[in-house]
Amino acid sequence: MFLFLQGDSGGPLTSKQAGRWIQEGIVSFGNGCALPNFPGVYTRVQQYQTWINSQITSNQPGFITFTSTGTDSDLNVTCPGLPPPPTTVPPTTTAKPVVCGQAPMNSRILGGSSVASAGVWPWMASLQKNGSHVCGGTLVAVDAVLSNANCFSSSPNPSEWTVILGRLKQNGSNPFEVTLKVTNITLSNLTGSNVAVLHLATPPTLSDYIQPICLENGRTVSVGTTCWAAGWSSGRGGVEQVLQELQTSVVDCGNATTSDSICTGALTLEQGDSGGPLMCRQDGSWFQAAVLSVENSTAQTRANPVTVFTSLNRFSAFLSQTLGTFLSPASNTTASGGALTHSSSSSFLLYLLVLSACLHLFS
């Protein structure tokens, strides 16, 4: 029997077992000192082992099993009106869903120079072979990059390729970049132009400088829409070969119109640009309308040359099969926070309230 004062609550009940001190209980409440039928009451630590480990996820405390030669009658003692401890562990914080098309470092909509800055196009990927940039690409899923199938016509072996995300300069310092291995390269097999999906060995950690872009997936890009192309080519970007961005607008394709065509003002593309995106902004999110290729034709008219792209809508079936569910833009998702469910939180709070009432009653 012990006399508990208000400041004692929460302290330990310990014993020495095989040379080690073990905390068996937590001081709860009592009445007076050594009074008949008024024992000191402790919370049994063992009953909360699962909950404790769910709250301490790293460097967890150690638990040991030991036996006592004394009586164990306290298992039958309860506080009148106290409900049993919760049988379910309150859920931990739920990770927010990954959304696409967000570029926190990109403040431009119109205008701007041809030289990009860090984080402006956070989905841009540099596809490298033997340490050299070959083609561009875009992060379109948590573990997949989209590019042009022609980039792999002579070398489809994934072990020969790496993907660099968060890169701005091909020659120079890139403090936000990560290099990832490729486990598989899947090519579409349609007549005409085709695309490629590179599956990454590990998903990158997303940041302001690394984000996925949304895929077109049935969207209509109307004439007059401002779009951008971006890529690396040896002929532009100075000595450091900084990522280049080209602003353009969607125009009427005229005689080049097909159901799969998107046309813009004339763009001059080089091999290093191939695989990069034609990207437009809609409802606050960026989405990719087409994959760049040096084979994109330029339809010349007397007064208005245009560049013809194959819309990503043409590859919807292939992309759905290869990527699974497309990522959604932020406006179409509801982030779920990490909170207790109503039922589990209510029972847990009730348990704490009744326990508090017991402490005041017996102290």
GIPEKA-V15048 format. One record per residue. N is the residue number from 1. PSI is psi in whole degrees, -180 to 180 (none if undefined). OMEGA is omega in degrees with one decimal (999 if undefined). BURIAL is I if it has 9 or more other ideal C-beta (glycine too) atoms within 8 Angstrom, else O. Layout:
N,PSI,OMEGA,BURIAL  N,PSI,OMEGA,BURIAL
This chain:
1,138,-178.8,O  2,154,174.0,O  3,115,179.6,O  4,132,172.3,I  5,170,-173.7,O  6,-39,-176.7,O  7,-8,-178.5,O  8,-25,-176.2,O  9,137,-178.6,I  10,-12,178.6,O  11,173,-174.2,O  12,150,163.0,O  13,114,-173.3,I  14,159,172.7,O  15,159,-179.1,O  16,123,-178.2,O  17,119,177.9,I  18,42,176.6,O  19,2,179.8,O  20,142,177.4,O  21,130,-176.1,O  22,133,173.5,I  23,116,-178.3,I  24,-31,-175.0,I  25,174,177.0,I  26,129,-179.2,I  27,126,-178.5,I  28,-74,-179.7,I  29,169,177.2,I  30,-179,-178.5,I  31,110,179.3,O  32,-155,-178.0,O  33,120,175.3,O  34,36,177.8,O  35,140,179.3,O  36,139,176.6,O  37,15,175.7,O  38,76,-178.0,I  39,159,169.7,O  40,137,-175.1,O  41,132,-179.4,I  42,151,171.4,I  43,129,-179.3,O  44,115,-176.0,I  45,-37,-176.1,I  46,-34,-176.7,O  47,-16,-175.3,O  48,18,-178.0,I  49,-47,-179.2,I  50,-44,-179.2,O  51,-42,179.5,O  52,-46,-179.5,I  53,-27,178.1,O  54,-24,-179.7,I  55,-32,179.6,O  56,97,-171.8,O  57,-16,177.4,O  58,150,-179.0,O  59,54,-173.7,O  60,152,178.4,O  61,158,178.5,O  62,141,176.6,O  63,139,177.2,O  64,158,178.1,O  65,129,177.2,O  66,161,179.8,O  67,153,180.0,O  68,146,178.1,O  69,-9,-178.7,O  70,-178,179.0,O  71,162,-178.5,O  72,38,-173.8,O  73,-14,-177.5,O  74,-16,178.3,O  75,-20,-178.1,O  76,5,-178.2,O  77,128,177.5,O  78,160,175.4,O  79,125,-178.3,O  80,130,178.4,O  81,-2,-178.9,O  82,120,178.2,I  83,161,178.8,O  84,155,177.9,O  85,152,178.8,O  86,138,179.8,I  87,-16,179.3,O  88,142,179.4,O  89,129,177.9,O  90,137,-177.5,I  91,148,176.4,O  92,176,-177.8,O  93,132,178.7,O  94,133,-179.6,O  95,141,178.0,O  96,144,179.0,O  97,148,177.8,O  98,128,177.0,O  99,164,-176.5,I  100,164,171.2,I  101,14,-179.9,I  102,128,179.4,I  103,84,-174.4,I  104,-26,-177.7,O  105,-2,-177.0,I  106,107,-179.2,I  107,-4,-176.1,O  108,149,169.4,O  109,-45,177.5,O  110,156,176.4,O  111,-165,-179.4,O  112,163,-179.0,O  113,176,179.9,O  114,-11,-178.7,O  115,122,-179.2,I  116,165,174.2,I  117,167,-174.2,O  118,131,174.9,O  119,-6,-178.5,I  120,-41,177.9,I  121,80,-168.7,I  122,-8,178.5,I  123,-5,-177.4,I  124,136,179.8,I  125,140,173.1,I  126,118,179.9,I  127,119,-170.6,I  128,142,173.6,I  129,125,-177.6,I  130,37,175.5,O  131,8,-179.0,O  132,143,178.1,O  133,132,178.4,I  134,-49,-177.3,I  135,165,172.5,I  136,176,178.0,I  137,178,179.5,I  138,141,173.4,I  139,117,-175.9,I  140,-4,176.3,I  141,175,-177.5,I  142,-18,-177.5,O  143,29,-177.1,O  144,144,179.8,I  145,138,179.6,I  146,138,178.9,I  147,-168,-179.9,I  148,134,-178.8,I  149,-29,-178.7,I  150,-21,179.0,I  151,-20,-173.1,I  152,16,-177.3,I  153,-31,-178.8,O  154,-9,-176.6,O  155,79,-179.3,O  156,6,-177.2,O  157,117,-175.3,O  158,-28,-177.7,I  159,-16,-179.7,O  160,-4,-172.7,O  161,149,168.7,I  162,156,178.6,I  163,130,177.3,I  164,123,177.5,I  165,154,180.0,I  166,14,-177.7,I  167,142,173.2,I  168,-47,-175.8,I  169,134,173.8,I  170,-29,176.0,I  171,105,-178.9,O  172,-177,-176.5,O  173,135,177.3,O  174,85,-172.2,I  175,-14,-175.0,O  176,5,-173.1,I  177,156,172.4,I  178,145,178.8,I  179,129,-174.7,O  180,146,176.8,I  181,156,179.8,O  182,130,-179.6,I  183,-25,-176.8,O  184,145,175.6,O  185,119,-179.2,I  186,126,-178.6,O  187,139,171.2,I  188,158,-174.3,I  189,64,179.6,O  190,165,175.3,I  191,132,-179.0,O  192,-143,-176.8,O  193,153,-179.0,I  194,163,-180.0,I  195,168,179.7,I  196,144,174.2,I  197,124,178.2,I  198,123,178.0,I  199,130,-175.4,I  200,148,-179.4,I  201,-38,178.0,O  202,145,176.8,O  203,142,178.8,O  204,158,171.6,I  205,121,-176.9,O  206,145,-178.8,O  207,-174,175.4,I  208,-21,-174.6,O  209,-8,178.3,I  210,110,-179.1,I  211,151,175.7,I  212,152,175.7,I  213,153,176.4,I  214,151,174.8,I  215,153,-173.3,I  216,-53,170.6,I  217,59,174.3,I  218,-5,178.6,O  219,152,175.0,I  220,126,177.9,O  221,107,-173.7,I  222,155,177.0,O  223,136,-177.8,O  224,-12,178.8,O  225,133,176.2,I  226,128,179.1,I  227,170,-177.9,I  228,149,168.6,I  229,150,179.9,I  230,146,178.7,I  231,172,177.3,I  232,133,171.9,I  233,149,-173.8,I  234,-20,-176.7,O  235,-4,-176.7,O  236,163,175.4,I  237,10,176.8,I  238,-166,-178.1,O  239,-36,-177.7,O  240,-8,-177.8,I  241,60,179.6,I  242,147,177.5,I  243,132,-179.8,I  244,145,176.6,I  245,140,-177.6,I  246,120,178.5,I  247,140,179.9,I  248,-179,178.1,I  249,148,176.2,I  250,133,-178.9,I  251,169,175.9,I  252,130,-178.0,O  253,-17,-179.3,I  254,-127,-178.0,I  255,-15,-179.3,O  256,4,-174.3,I  257,129,166.3,O  258,172,-179.5,O  259,-19,-177.7,O  260,11,-173.1,O  261,144,166.0,I  262,131,-178.7,I  263,143,177.0,I  264,175,169.6,I  265,158,-173.8,I  266,130,176.9,O  267,139,175.5,I  268,112,-176.5,O  269,145,177.3,I  270,172,-172.6,I  271,-41,-178.3,O  272,-18,177.8,I  273,-24,-174.6,I  274,137,-179.4,I  275,-16,178.8,I  276,-177,-173.3,I  277,150,156.1,I  278,116,-169.5,I  279,142,-178.3,I  280,159,-179.5,I  281,133,-179.0,I  282,129,178.9,O  283,37,175.4,O  284,1,-179.8,O  285,148,177.4,I  286,136,175.7,I  287,154,-178.1,I  288,125,-178.3,I  289,-29,-177.0,I  290,165,174.9,I  291,131,-179.6,I  292,148,176.8,I  293,143,176.3,I  294,-15,178.2,O  295,-7,176.6,O  296,125,-173.7,I  297,149,172.6,O  298,111,-179.4,I  299,114,-176.0,I  300,128,167.5,O  301,172,-175.5,O  302,-35,-174.7,O  303,-13,-170.1,O  304,87,175.3,O  305,144,178.6,I  306,155,174.3,I  307,131,-175.1,I  308,126,177.3,I  309,155,172.5,I  310,121,-178.3,I  311,144,176.5,I  312,-18,177.1,I  313,-28,179.1,I  314,-26,-175.8,O  315,17,-175.0,I  316,-46,-178.2,I  317,-45,179.1,O  318,-46,-178.2,I  319,-39,178.1,I  320,-40,-180.0,I  321,-37,-175.1,O  322,-39,-175.7,I  323,-22,-172.6,I  324,-142,-178.5,O  325,129,177.9,O  326,148,174.0,I  327,149,-178.6,I  328,148,174.3,I  329,163,-174.3,I  330,-34,-176.1,I  331,-17,-178.4,O  332,10,-178.6,O  333,154,175.0,I  334,113,-179.3,O  335,137,179.2,O  336,125,-179.7,O  337,167,-179.6,O  338,98,179.1,O  339,164,176.2,O  340,144,172.8,O  341,160,-174.7,O  342,-44,-175.7,O  343,-45,-177.3,O  344,-39,-179.5,I  345,-37,-179.2,I  346,-46,-178.9,O  347,-36,-179.6,I  348,-41,178.5,I  349,-39,177.8,O  350,-41,178.9,I  351,-44,-179.4,I  352,-38,-179.6,O  353,-44,-179.9,O  354,-38,177.1,I  355,-40,178.5,I  356,-40,179.1,O  357,-38,177.7,I  358,-40,-179.3,I  359,-43,179.2,I  360,-32,-178.6,O  361,-40,-173.0,O  362,-4,-178.7,I  363,none,999,I
